[in-house]
Amino acid sequence: MCNTTDPIRDKKQLYALTDYFLNKKQLRNYVLVIFGAYTALRISDLLSLTWEDVYDFGKKQFRKHIDLTERKTGKTKRIALNKRILEALKKYFPHRKGKFIFCNGRKEEKAISRVQAWRIITNAAKEINVKGKIACHSLRKTFGYHAWKYMHTPLTLLVVIFNHSSVEVTKRYLGIEQDEMDEVYLNIQLC
C-alpha cells in the first residue's frame, strides 16, 4: 500500500487539508493530519496513541516527547512534540472523549479504525482536490518529502527515522528519484 500513495508535495495543499477539518470543527481529524505529517508515524502507531502518551495528568502539562514501540518493527522510538503538534493538541484536549487521542466517540473506548482513518483522509483530499493518490500513509511520506526538499535533511537521517534498510529505499519511498531526475532535465542549460 505504501508504494501506491503519494506525499503531499505542495504546502498550500497540506494547509488546505488541515483547514478543511478546522472549518468543519473536526478537531480529531485535524490533529490526525497534523500528528501524521509532523511525526512520520505509521497509521497503526498513530491510532494507538493515548492522551497519557502526550499529556502528564499529574503535572497537568503536555509532554515534550512521546516514546513508543513501533508496531511494525518492534523498535522503540522517541519523537519530540513540536510547537505545531502541541498547538493542535491543546485545541483538541478540552474536547477529548476517552483515553485514545483518535477515539471513535462511541461507548467503548477504542480508537478509530485504520479503514475509518483512510476514509477521513482520502475523502477530504478528494473534496479539496489535493493532487496525487492521498491516503493515511501520505502523511508519513509528506514528512519525509518536506524534510528532504525544504529542510535539506540528509537522506541517511531519513533512513533512520523511517527505519528503512537503505537510502535507495527511502528515495523510492518518497518518490524523490524522479523529482531529482526531473530537476536535472528541466534546469540544464547547455547552449
Backbone as a chain_set.jsonl record, in Angstrom:
{"seq": "MCNTTDPIRDKKQLYALTDYFLNKKQLRNYVLVIFGAYTALRISDLLSLTWEDVYDFGKKQFRKHIDLTERKTGKTKRIALNKRILEALKKYFPHRKGKFIFCNGRKEEKAISRVQAWRIITNAAKEINVKGKIACHSLRKTFGYHAWKYMHTPLTLLVVIFNHSSVEVTKRYLGIEQDEMDEVYLNIQLC", "coords": {"N": [[0.809, -1.194, 0.0], [2.008, 1.268, 0.682], [3.573, 2.017, -1.478], [1.767, 2.908, -3.274], [0.743, 5.337, -2.586], [1.018, 8.919, -2.426], [3.208, 11.578, -1.33], [2.095, 14.685, 0.091], [3.003, 17.173, -1.739], [2.834, 19.932, -2.087], [2.826, 22.61, 0.032], [0.7, 24.373, 0.388], [-1.482, 22.819, -0.232], [-1.399, 21.022, 1.851], [-1.917, 22.726, 4.006], [-4.503, 23.432, 3.221], [-5.8, 21.01, 3.626], [-5.612, 20.685, 6.424], [-7.008, 22.98, 7.197], [-9.5, 22.377, 6.139], [-10.522, 20.456, 7.942], [-10.472, 21.948, 10.306], [-12.266, 24.052, 9.708], [-14.608, 22.616, 9.564], [-14.889, 21.989, 12.131], [-13.834, 19.597, 13.05], [-11.944, 18.464, 15.086], [-10.514, 16.21, 15.962], [-9.843, 14.934, 13.539], [-8.367, 16.926, 12.364], [-6.163, 17.015, 14.112], [-5.209, 14.472, 13.581], [-4.171, 14.734, 10.957], [-2.206, 16.719, 11.375], [-0.572, 15.478, 13.354], [0.2, 13.156, 11.982], [1.593, 14.207, 9.755], [3.667, 15.586, 10.967], [5.107, 13.789, 12.499], [5.78, 11.451, 11.179], [4.815, 8.946, 11.742], [3.533, 5.624, 11.333], [0.169, 4.778, 10.435], [-0.985, 2.845, 12.112], [0.513, 3.123, 14.444], [-0.034, 5.777, 15.09], [-2.819, 5.692, 15.615], [-2.876, 4.19, 17.9], [-2.084, 5.844, 19.936], [-2.478, 7.317, 23.133], [-4.039, 9.739, 25.351], [-2.517, 9.836, 27.605], [-0.003, 9.309, 26.604], [0.799, 11.728, 25.527], [0.216, 13.676, 27.363], [0.855, 14.701, 30.647], [-0.917, 13.929, 33.252], [-0.604, 14.179, 35.994], [1.205, 16.309, 36.358], [-0.167, 18.125, 34.919], [0.386, 18.997, 32.26], [1.502, 19.133, 28.841], [3.538, 16.636, 27.375], [6.998, 16.717, 26.321], [8.048, 14.935, 24.591], [7.133, 11.903, 22.863], [7.222, 8.495, 23.606], [7.466, 5.413, 22.099], [6.813, 2.04, 21.034], [7.252, 0.836, 17.909], [4.719, -0.713, 16.077], [5.029, -2.233, 13.711], [7.83, -2.684, 13.389], [8.803, -3.218, 15.927], [10.672, -1.675, 17.114], [11.9, 0.801, 19.389], [10.984, 4.216, 19.708], [11.59, 7.669, 19.993], [10.01, 10.683, 19.908], [10.074, 14.103, 19.395], [7.706, 16.501, 20.391], [6.661, 18.989, 18.471], [6.063, 22.575, 18.198], [3.811, 23.027, 16.534], [2.391, 20.599, 16.654], [1.807, 20.544, 19.39], [0.192, 22.837, 19.638], [-2.044, 22.037, 18.145], [-2.889, 19.803, 19.641], [-3.573, 21.083, 22.037], [-5.802, 22.565, 21.253], [-7.608, 20.551, 20.803], [-7.69, 19.051, 23.151], [-9.534, 19.921, 25.308], [-11.88, 18.839, 24.3], [-11.728, 16.138, 24.287], [-12.53, 12.637, 24.147], [-12.628, 9.814, 25.882], [-9.788, 7.53, 26.267], [-8.078, 7.317, 24.09], [-6.353, 9.317, 21.686], [-7.342, 9.519, 19.121], [-10.074, 8.788, 19.284], [-13.008, 6.807, 18.724], [-15.411, 7.818, 19.546], [-17.553, 6.407, 20.458], [-19.371, 4.342, 22.855], [-17.678, 2.262, 23.779], [-14.25, 2.29, 24.58], [-12.312, 2.863, 22.152], [-9.94, 3.391, 19.537], [-10.339, 5.092, 16.378], [-10.72, 3.079, 13.45], [-8.244, 1.758, 11.148], [-9.297, 1.73, 8.597], [-11.35, 3.62, 8.829], [-9.796, 5.906, 9.326], [-8.443, 6.024, 6.888], [-10.632, 6.562, 5.175], [-11.375, 9.104, 6.138], [-9.126, 10.723, 5.517], [-8.753, 10.287, 2.699], [-11.255, 11.012, 1.581], [-11.501, 13.722, 2.315], [-9.237, 14.775, 1.016], [-9.914, 14.318, -1.656], [-12.208, 15.906, -1.843], [-11.187, 18.503, -1.61], [-9.476, 18.57, -3.686], [-6.706, 17.67, -3.562], [-3.605, 17.015, -4.975], [-2.47, 13.938, -6.435], [-2.287, 10.508, -5.227], [-3.765, 10.232, -2.348], [-3.684, 9.169, 0.952], [-3.786, 7.697, 4.246], [-1.094, 6.939, 4.623], [0.191, 8.817, 3.177], [0.637, 10.982, 4.823], [2.828, 10.296, 6.42], [4.745, 10.044, 4.39], [4.719, 12.654, 3.478], [5.967, 14.066, 5.533], [8.648, 13.108, 5.26], [9.238, 13.881, 2.613], [9.079, 16.717, 2.675], [10.948, 17.248, 4.666], [13.268, 16.433, 3.381], [13.219, 17.954, 0.916], [12.822, 20.71, 1.591], [14.01, 21.267, 4.058], [16.4, 20.185, 3.728], [17.242, 17.826, 4.898], [19.479, 15.242, 5.491], [19.389, 12.303, 3.51], [20.301, 10.006, 4.724], [19.676, 10.361, 7.401], [16.905, 10.391, 7.261], [16.506, 7.746, 6.516], [17.005, 6.467, 8.94], [14.974, 7.599, 10.565], [12.681, 6.6, 9.285], [13.17, 3.91, 9.561], [14.198, 2.418, 7.42], [15.956, 0.24, 5.11], [17.917, 1.237, 3.436], [19.335, 4.105, 1.689], [18.439, 4.166, -0.914], [15.981, 2.83, -0.753], [14.534, 4.672, 0.765], [14.541, 6.892, -0.959], [13.024, 5.892, -3.104], [10.657, 5.382, -1.742], [9.789, 7.954, -1.001], [9.436, 9.033, -3.457], [11.348, 10.597, -4.656], [13.373, 10.081, -6.404], [12.535, 10.358, -9.081], [11.802, 13.054, -8.976], [14.299, 14.265, -8.558], [15.589, 13.595, -10.957], [13.901, 14.851, -12.815], [14.36, 17.515, -12.129], [17.009, 17.905, -12.965], [16.733, 17.509, -15.765], [14.946, 19.61, -16.384], [16.29, 21.922, -15.629], [18.773, 22.087, -16.824], [21.135, 23.906, -18.695], [22.565, 24.253, -21.625], [23.261, 25.511, -24.099]], "CA": [[0.0, 0.0, 0.0], [2.814, 2.48, 0.796], [4.094, 2.413, -2.779], [0.689, 3.421, -4.105], [0.318, 6.648, -2.125], [1.961, 9.998, -2.681], [3.273, 12.626, -0.321], [1.501, 15.967, -0.3], [4.21, 17.929, -2.075], [2.554, 21.363, -2.036], [2.46, 23.02, 1.393], [-0.626, 25.007, 0.349], [-2.48, 21.748, -0.189], [-1.389, 20.487, 3.215], [-2.675, 23.699, 4.805], [-5.911, 23.309, 2.842], [-6.317, 19.802, 4.271], [-5.814, 20.962, 7.857], [-8.089, 23.973, 7.29], [-10.751, 21.673, 5.84], [-11.028, 19.867, 9.184], [-10.708, 23.029, 11.268], [-13.501, 24.745, 9.328], [-15.733, 21.728, 9.873], [-14.801, 21.756, 13.582], [-13.485, 18.193, 13.252], [-10.628, 18.614, 15.703], [-9.814, 14.918, 15.973], [-9.299, 14.699, 12.215], [-7.335, 17.962, 12.212], [-4.987, 16.537, 14.85], [-4.712, 13.302, 12.844], [-3.338, 15.208, 9.852], [-1.037, 17.396, 11.945], [0.278, 14.484, 14.006], [0.762, 12.277, 10.96], [2.544, 14.921, 8.909], [4.801, 16.102, 11.732], [5.834, 12.755, 13.238], [6.134, 10.351, 10.272], [4.38, 7.664, 12.299], [2.585, 4.821, 10.572], [-1.194, 4.979, 10.934], [-1.24, 1.928, 13.231], [1.122, 3.717, 15.637], [-0.801, 6.99, 15.404], [-4.122, 5.359, 16.185], [-2.713, 3.574, 19.224], [-1.686, 6.851, 20.918], [-3.454, 7.729, 24.147], [-3.773, 11.048, 25.937], [-1.428, 9.618, 28.559], [1.257, 9.367, 25.851], [1.162, 13.11, 25.188], [-0.132, 14.607, 28.439], [1.14, 14.25, 32.003], [-2.073, 14.357, 34.039], [-0.118, 14.548, 37.327], [1.798, 17.654, 36.268], [-1.112, 18.94, 34.145], [1.075, 19.632, 31.14], [1.833, 18.261, 27.728], [4.899, 16.109, 27.366], [7.858, 17.262, 25.267], [8.326, 13.81, 23.69], [6.4, 10.652, 23.045], [8.049, 7.301, 23.495], [6.612, 4.295, 21.715], [7.39, 0.913, 20.323], [6.559, 0.722, 16.633], [4.044, -1.999, 15.92], [5.557, -2.994, 12.573], [9.241, -3.065, 13.52], [9.137, -3.562, 17.301], [11.726, -0.775, 17.573], [11.444, 1.931, 20.193], [11.184, 5.499, 19.041], [11.319, 8.861, 20.805], [9.69, 11.759, 18.971], [9.827, 15.407, 20.008], [6.446, 17.13, 20.004], [6.986, 20.362, 18.122], [5.087, 23.625, 18.507], [2.588, 22.843, 15.735], [1.657, 19.461, 17.228], [1.298, 20.946, 20.707], [-0.925, 23.767, 19.418], [-3.188, 21.242, 17.701], [-3.351, 19.01, 20.782], [-4.207, 21.998, 23.008], [-7.135, 22.894, 20.724], [-8.447, 19.359, 20.863], [-7.677, 18.48, 24.501], [-10.781, 20.122, 26.073], [-12.983, 18.122, 23.661], [-11.356, 14.728, 24.191], [-13.503, 11.623, 24.565], [-11.949, 8.542, 26.058], [-8.346, 7.536, 26.51], [-7.328, 7.413, 22.835], [-6.393, 10.629, 21.049], [-8.193, 9.414, 17.945], [-11.187, 7.983, 19.788], [-14.127, 6.657, 17.802], [-16.555, 8.561, 20.071], [-18.632, 5.51, 20.871], [-19.317, 3.982, 24.285], [-16.455, 1.505, 24.047], [-13.066, 3.138, 24.415], [-11.44, 2.383, 21.095], [-9.533, 4.378, 18.538], [-10.929, 4.843, 15.072], [-10.029, 2.005, 12.743], [-7.39, 2.172, 10.02], [-10.19, 1.967, 7.458], [-12.003, 4.904, 9.06], [-8.767, 6.94, 9.121], [-8.256, 6.093, 5.444], [-11.797, 7.279, 4.613], [-11.303, 10.505, 6.556], [-8.073, 11.405, 4.762], [-8.976, 10.242, 1.249], [-12.445, 11.782, 1.213], [-11.182, 15.148, 2.436], [-8.284, 15.114, -0.045], [-10.678, 14.376, -2.909], [-13.123, 17.041, -1.795], [-10.475, 19.769, -1.824], [-8.622, 18.375, -4.87], [-5.275, 17.516, -3.302], [-3.014, 16.267, -6.086], [-1.836, 12.664, -6.138], [-3.076, 9.486, -4.541], [-3.582, 10.615, -0.952], [-4.295, 8.305, 1.958], [-3.124, 7.841, 5.554], [0.364, 6.802, 4.513], [0.686, 10.062, 2.575], [1.087, 11.883, 5.884], [4.19, 9.854, 6.744], [5.587, 10.397, 3.248], [4.777, 14.116, 3.426], [7.028, 14.435, 6.476], [9.951, 12.831, 4.663], [9.437, 14.67, 1.407], [9.348, 18.108, 3.047], [12.221, 17.279, 5.406], [14.325, 16.343, 2.375], [13.173, 19.003, -0.109], [12.858, 22.091, 2.076], [14.912, 21.403, 5.203], [17.652, 19.576, 3.283], [17.604, 16.759, 5.826], [20.19, 14.181, 4.766], [18.629, 11.067, 3.312], [20.755, 8.996, 5.683], [18.905, 10.57, 8.628], [15.539, 9.938, 6.983], [16.546, 6.279, 6.562], [16.898, 6.111, 10.368], [13.636, 7.994, 11.025], [11.701, 5.676, 8.713], [13.604, 2.528, 9.763], [14.395, 1.775, 6.13], [17.211, -0.515, 5.015], [18.933, 1.945, 2.657], [18.976, 5.397, 1.102], [17.672, 3.888, -2.137], [14.609, 2.51, -0.34], [13.907, 5.932, 1.182], [14.321, 7.703, -2.157], [11.887, 5.299, -3.804], [9.504, 5.545, -0.854], [9.346, 9.346, -1.05], [9.23, 9.434, -4.837], [12.253, 11.699, -4.983], [14.277, 9.738, -7.513], [12.006, 11.004, -10.279], [11.906, 14.505, -8.759], [15.691, 14.664, -8.773], [15.876, 13.49, -12.389], [13.154, 15.916, -13.481], [15.033, 18.784, -11.859], [18.174, 17.972, -13.853], [16.255, 17.715, -17.126], [14.294, 20.905, -16.543], [17.147, 23.068, -15.296], [20.053, 22.091, -17.537], [21.287, 24.954, -19.714], [23.791, 23.914, -22.338], [23.603, 26.495, -25.109]], "C": [[0.857, 1.264, 0.0], [3.348, 2.941, -0.548], [3.022, 3.021, -3.663], [0.169, 4.772, -3.62], [1.425, 7.67, -2.38], [2.067, 10.898, -1.461], [2.484, 13.839, -0.818], [2.684, 16.904, -0.5], [4.041, 19.44, -1.905], [2.074, 21.743, -0.632], [1.077, 23.665, 1.438], [-1.726, 23.953, 0.41], [-2.54, 21.101, 1.188], [-2.15, 21.425, 4.152], [-4.167, 23.605, 4.498], [-6.552, 22.098, 3.514], [-6.556, 20.035, 5.761], [-6.953, 21.957, 8.047], [-9.456, 23.349, 7.036], [-11.358, 21.12, 7.14], [-11.298, 20.924, 10.247], [-12.027, 23.737, 10.975], [-14.748, 23.92, 9.622], [-15.812, 21.398, 11.368], [-14.602, 20.27, 13.906], [-12.067, 18.147, 13.801], [-9.845, 17.309, 15.751], [-9.132, 14.679, 14.63], [-8.208, 15.72, 11.878], [-6.042, 17.507, 12.885], [-4.391, 15.314, 14.156], [-3.771, 13.729, 11.712], [-2.06, 15.853, 10.383], [-0.064, 16.369, 12.522], [0.952, 13.581, 12.984], [1.835, 12.956, 10.138], [3.784, 15.382, 9.67], [5.588, 15.036, 12.496], [6.325, 11.6, 12.374], [5.775, 8.982, 10.858], [3.457, 6.941, 11.324], [1.211, 4.971, 11.222], [-1.497, 4.062, 12.114], [-0.649, 2.476, 14.53], [0.394, 4.991, 16.054], [-2.085, 6.65, 16.146], [-4.026, 4.733, 17.572], [-2.364, 4.594, 20.316], [-2.834, 7.214, 21.86], [-3.101, 9.122, 24.647], [-2.628, 10.964, 26.943], [-0.057, 9.692, 27.875], [1.731, 10.796, 25.62], [0.943, 14.103, 26.323], [0.15, 13.968, 29.79], [0.026, 14.787, 32.904], [-1.684, 14.758, 35.459], [0.417, 15.975, 37.356], [0.897, 18.645, 35.524], [-0.411, 19.741, 33.046], [1.351, 18.606, 30.049], [3.296, 17.835, 27.814], [5.691, 16.756, 26.224], [8.174, 16.2, 24.209], [7.264, 12.737, 23.876], [7.405, 9.531, 22.838], [7.111, 6.158, 23.145], [7.426, 3.192, 21.089], [6.579, 0.743, 19.05], [5.961, -0.67, 16.49], [4.68, -2.846, 14.827], [6.961, -3.523, 12.829], [9.606, -3.563, 14.913], [10.224, -2.674, 17.885], [11.124, 0.366, 18.391], [11.82, 3.231, 19.493], [10.812, 6.606, 20.012], [11.141, 10.022, 19.83], [9.385, 13.029, 19.75], [8.5, 15.953, 19.482], [6.722, 18.602, 19.735], [5.817, 21.309, 18.41], [3.754, 23.404, 17.789], [1.739, 21.689, 16.273], [1.033, 19.875, 18.553], [0.133, 21.923, 20.583], [-2.188, 23.003, 19.03], [-3.764, 20.426, 18.863], [-4.075, 19.879, 21.806], [-5.601, 22.416, 22.553], [-8.109, 21.747, 20.976], [-8.654, 18.841, 22.289], [-8.976, 18.71, 25.285], [-11.97, 19.333, 25.531], [-12.751, 16.617, 23.603], [-12.469, 13.827, 24.723], [-12.755, 10.313, 24.687], [-10.45, 8.682, 26.178], [-7.515, 7.69, 25.239], [-7.448, 8.818, 22.247], [-7.371, 10.604, 19.88], [-9.364, 8.469, 18.23], [-12.339, 7.959, 18.778], [-15.398, 7.352, 18.303], [-17.738, 7.697, 20.487], [-18.463, 5.156, 22.342], [-18.059, 3.207, 24.64], [-15.258, 2.396, 23.754], [-12.107, 2.517, 23.411], [-11.06, 3.56, 20.205], [-10.302, 4.104, 17.248], [-10.109, 3.748, 14.385], [-9.147, 2.586, 11.64], [-8.249, 2.494, 8.806], [-10.892, 3.317, 7.612], [-11.018, 6.055, 8.85], [-8.517, 7.127, 7.626], [-9.391, 6.875, 4.789], [-11.734, 8.775, 4.911], [-10.324, 11.272, 5.677], [-8.386, 11.432, 3.27], [-10.186, 11.069, 0.832], [-12.179, 13.281, 1.275], [-10.25, 15.587, 1.31], [-8.987, 15.222, -1.395], [-11.553, 15.62, -2.951], [-12.419, 18.374, -2.066], [-9.429, 19.666, -2.944], [-7.13, 18.398, -4.583], [-4.718, 16.613, -4.39], [-2.362, 14.979, -5.603], [-2.8, 11.696, -5.49], [-2.808, 9.652, -3.044], [-4.374, 9.68, -0.046], [-3.515, 8.508, 3.258], [-1.605, 7.836, 5.433], [1.0, 8.032, 3.869], [1.22, 11.015, 3.632], [2.524, 11.566, 6.276], [5.158, 10.259, 5.628], [5.755, 11.905, 3.125], [5.876, 14.631, 4.343], [8.397, 14.286, 5.811], [10.241, 13.693, 3.453], [9.814, 16.112, 1.754], [10.642, 18.243, 3.848], [13.391, 17.241, 4.424], [14.365, 17.577, 1.484], [13.418, 20.399, 0.46], [13.777, 22.318, 3.27], [16.288, 20.82, 4.882], [18.176, 18.553, 4.294], [18.315, 15.668, 5.034], [19.342, 12.916, 4.667], [19.041, 9.985, 4.301], [20.016, 9.143, 7.017], [17.454, 10.131, 8.435], [15.444, 8.416, 6.964], [16.344, 5.815, 8.001], [15.493, 6.42, 10.878], [12.584, 7.003, 10.54], [12.006, 4.209, 9.0], [13.682, 1.763, 8.449], [15.761, 1.089, 6.099], [18.302, 0.222, 4.251], [18.407, 3.29, 2.173], [18.124, 5.182, -0.14], [16.215, 3.577, -1.81], [13.872, 3.798, 0.021], [13.626, 6.827, -0.02], [13.116, 7.193, -2.948], [10.593, 5.558, -3.037], [8.919, 6.955, -0.964], [9.088, 9.843, -2.47], [10.18, 10.529, -5.28], [13.263, 11.343, -6.062], [13.819, 10.45, -8.777], [12.086, 12.514, -10.15], [13.315, 15.008, -9.035], [16.032, 14.642, -10.266], [15.159, 14.6, -13.155], [13.848, 17.26, -13.314], [16.255, 18.966, -12.768], [17.722, 18.277, -15.276], [15.696, 19.12, -17.335], [15.218, 22.101, -16.359], [18.486, 23.107, -16.037], [20.047, 23.178, -18.62], [22.623, 24.74, -20.424], [24.179, 24.967, -23.374], [22.475, 27.489, -25.308]], "O": [[0.472, 2.252, -0.626], [3.558, 4.138, -0.746], [3.338, 3.597, -4.704], [-0.775, 5.302, -4.207], [2.597, 7.326, -2.528], [1.14, 10.977, -0.655], [2.244, 13.983, -2.017], [3.289, 17.37, 0.466], [5.007, 20.144, -1.612], [1.043, 21.257, -0.167], [0.36, 23.517, 2.427], [-2.77, 24.167, 1.026], [-3.607, 20.681, 1.637], [-2.931, 20.975, 4.991], [-4.998, 23.688, 5.402], [-7.712, 22.153, 3.923], [-7.586, 19.628, 6.298], [-7.773, 21.799, 8.952], [-10.449, 23.745, 7.645], [-12.548, 21.293, 7.404], [-12.258, 20.804, 11.009], [-12.814, 23.992, 11.886], [-15.815, 24.469, 9.895], [-16.674, 20.638, 11.81], [-15.125, 19.758, 14.896], [-11.116, 17.833, 13.085], [-8.624, 17.317, 15.594], [-7.972, 14.267, 14.587], [-7.243, 15.399, 11.184], [-4.962, 17.601, 12.301], [-3.171, 15.147, 14.153], [-2.701, 13.147, 11.536], [-0.965, 15.567, 9.899], [1.127, 16.393, 12.211], [2.138, 13.275, 13.105], [2.873, 12.359, 9.852], [4.845, 15.551, 9.069], [6.627, 15.342, 13.08], [7.2, 10.844, 12.797], [6.381, 7.973, 10.495], [2.698, 7.569, 10.586], [1.108, 5.256, 12.415], [-2.206, 4.47, 13.035], [-1.239, 2.312, 15.598], [0.226, 5.248, 17.246], [-2.397, 7.247, 17.176], [-4.995, 4.749, 18.331], [-2.349, 4.246, 21.496], [-3.98, 7.391, 21.449], [-2.005, 9.623, 24.4], [-1.864, 11.916, 27.106], [0.929, 10.092, 28.494], [2.933, 11.046, 25.528], [1.421, 15.236, 26.264], [-0.26, 12.837, 30.051], [0.031, 15.961, 33.272], [-2.357, 15.587, 36.07], [0.115, 16.747, 38.266], [1.163, 19.847, 35.501], [-0.578, 20.953, 32.915], [1.422, 17.401, 30.292], [4.159, 18.585, 28.268], [5.107, 17.28, 25.275], [8.522, 16.527, 23.074], [6.589, 12.673, 24.904], [8.308, 9.619, 22.007], [6.091, 5.954, 23.803], [8.568, 3.385, 20.672], [5.368, 0.533, 19.099], [6.621, -1.675, 16.753], [4.852, -4.053, 15.002], [7.256, -4.678, 12.523], [10.61, -4.256, 15.073], [10.655, -2.883, 19.019], [10.013, 0.829, 18.132], [12.828, 3.322, 18.791], [9.84, 6.494, 20.759], [12.027, 10.305, 19.024], [8.546, 13.034, 20.65], [8.211, 15.878, 18.288], [6.986, 19.371, 20.659], [4.734, 20.884, 18.813], [2.691, 23.578, 18.384], [0.514, 21.792, 16.339], [-0.137, 19.59, 18.809], [-0.822, 21.837, 21.356], [-3.274, 23.295, 19.531], [-4.98, 20.366, 19.043], [-5.079, 19.457, 22.379], [-6.49, 22.602, 23.384], [-9.274, 21.957, 21.316], [-9.693, 18.254, 22.588], [-9.482, 17.761, 25.884], [-12.97, 19.173, 26.231], [-13.5, 15.9, 22.94], [-13.232, 14.199, 25.614], [-12.296, 9.763, 23.685], [-9.906, 9.786, 26.191], [-6.373, 8.144, 25.3], [-8.513, 9.433, 22.303], [-8.133, 11.55, 19.674], [-9.599, 7.497, 17.513], [-12.605, 8.939, 18.083], [-16.368, 7.463, 17.553], [-18.802, 8.214, 20.828], [-17.525, 5.614, 22.996], [-17.442, 3.457, 25.675], [-15.263, 3.163, 22.791], [-11.213, 1.75, 23.77], [-11.758, 4.571, 20.135], [-10.845, 3.016, 17.056], [-8.943, 3.532, 14.715], [-9.287, 3.747, 11.254], [-7.954, 3.434, 8.068], [-11.016, 4.069, 6.646], [-11.376, 7.072, 8.257], [-8.392, 8.256, 7.151], [-9.15, 7.744, 3.952], [-12.007, 9.604, 4.042], [-10.649, 12.339, 5.156], [-8.295, 12.486, 2.64], [-10.132, 11.762, -0.184], [-12.589, 14.025, 0.384], [-10.447, 16.647, 0.716], [-8.686, 16.117, -2.185], [-11.627, 16.304, -3.972], [-12.998, 19.268, -2.682], [-8.606, 20.564, -3.122], [-6.372, 19.071, -5.282], [-5.293, 15.567, -4.692], [-1.781, 14.925, -4.519], [-3.963, 12.013, -5.238], [-1.755, 9.259, -2.543], [-5.564, 9.438, -0.252], [-2.674, 9.403, 3.345], [-0.92, 8.636, 6.069], [2.202, 8.258, 4.001], [2.153, 11.774, 3.37], [3.341, 12.471, 6.443], [6.253, 10.755, 5.895], [6.812, 12.382, 2.713], [6.629, 15.531, 3.971], [9.2, 15.219, 5.802], [11.358, 14.18, 3.282], [10.76, 16.662, 1.191], [11.352, 19.241, 3.721], [14.389, 17.936, 4.615], [15.423, 18.183, 1.31], [14.151, 21.187, -0.138], [14.268, 23.427, 3.476], [17.225, 20.948, 5.671], [19.381, 18.431, 4.515], [17.803, 15.217, 4.009], [18.67, 12.521, 5.62], [18.226, 9.142, 4.676], [19.76, 8.145, 7.69], [16.848, 9.563, 9.344], [14.419, 7.853, 7.351], [15.592, 4.872, 8.249], [14.886, 5.59, 11.554], [11.698, 6.611, 11.3], [11.178, 3.346, 8.709], [13.281, 0.601, 8.373], [16.61, 1.333, 6.956], [19.48, -0.108, 4.385], [17.211, 3.574, 2.238], [17.187, 5.94, -0.389], [15.313, 4.019, -2.521], [12.721, 3.991, -0.371], [12.571, 7.457, -0.085], [12.289, 7.982, -3.405], [9.568, 5.908, -3.622], [7.701, 7.125, -1.014], [8.579, 10.948, -2.661], [9.858, 11.307, -6.178], [13.944, 12.227, -6.581], [14.625, 11.075, -9.467], [12.41, 13.194, -11.123], [13.502, 16.048, -9.667], [16.683, 15.554, -10.775], [15.744, 15.219, -14.044], [13.914, 18.052, -14.255], [16.497, 20.06, -13.276], [18.251, 19.182, -15.922], [15.954, 19.744, -18.364], [14.946, 23.181, -16.885], [19.247, 24.062, -15.888], [19.074, 23.337, -19.357], [23.683, 25.022, -19.865], [25.364, 25.275, -23.498], [22.591, 28.397, -26.13]]}, "num_chains": 1, "name": "protein.A"}
